[in-house]
Every structure is written in C-alpha cells, then in structure tokens.
Amino acid sequence: MHQPDDRPADQVFTALADPTRRRLLDQLSAQGPLSATDLATGYPVSRQAVVKHLGALSAAGLLRSERHGREVLYGVVPERLDEATAWLADVGARWDHRLRALADHLRDDPDPGAGTS
C-alpha cells in the first residue's frame, strides 16, 4: 500500500489540490516566468501567501525559480506533470475497459430482467 506522497505523482496531486496553486500554475504556464510580486497583484492574498504557494509548487517540482537581480522569477516545469498525466490516463483506460465490457454484456443480454418475477 502506498503512503501519501511516496510517488512523484502524489506530490504533484497534493500541490495541485489547492485552487490557488492551480490558478498560479495556470497563470505561469500562460504568461511565462513571473515574480511573486507580479503574481500577487491578481490574488486576494498577501505576497507572502503567494510565495508560500509558489514554494509548495516548487517543492513538488512543478516550478523552477531563477534569480534576476533582486527578483526571483518562477516558471513552469511541464515535464513534472508527465507522471500524474500517465496515472490519470491509466485510470481512465481501466474505466473505459470496464465500461466497454459492461456495454458488451448488456448487448449480449438485452433483457437482463427476463425470467425474474
């Protein structure tokens, strides 16, 4: 049995469980590297709270940071989403297989209630 955060995908999903972090990641992926100061202007939280969220995303490997003078710019590491994406695709494929099997079963037995009273 897996413990929390024992796989890289777990770290990604834990980081992305917070809606503010998802929004930050989305904004950074759309706009490119930005500083915490630039990002904080669009959020109803303090710059320090944004930095904390950026730290959680960075700890999960979803962001890279680079110092430019006094500023730190954060950018997305898209490859880090690969394991999480693969896990989601695997789960989706298993459900697709189960649903096809159910559809096949129902097609082979069009009246499953026949013979019951």
Residue pairs with C-beta under 8 A, 6 or more apart in sequence:
2 10
4 10
4 14
5 11
5 14
7 83
8 61
8 80
8 83
9 83
9 84
9 86
9 87
11 59
11 60
11 61
12 60
12 61
12 62
12 80
12 81
12 83
12 84
13 84
14 60
15 21
15 56
15 57
15 59
15 60
15 62
16 22
16 25
16 60
16 62
16 84
18 53
18 56
20 43
20 45
20 53
21 53
21 56
21 57
23 43
24 39
24 43
24 50
24 53
24 54
24 57
25 57
25 62
25 63
25 76
27 34
27 39
27 42
28 34
28 39
28 63
28 74
28 75
28 76
29 76
29 78
32 75
33 66
33 73
33 74
33 75
34 73
34 74
35 71
35 72
35 73
35 74
36 47
36 50
36 51
36 54
36 72
36 74
37 47
37 71
39 50
39 54
39 74
40 46
40 47
40 50
43 49
43 50
54 63
54 65
54 74
57 63
57 74
58 64
58 65
58 74
60 80
61 77
61 80
62 76
62 77
62 80
62 81
63 74
63 75
63 76
63 77
64 74
64 75
64 76
64 77
65 72
65 73
65 74
65 75
66 72
66 73
66 75
67 73
106 112
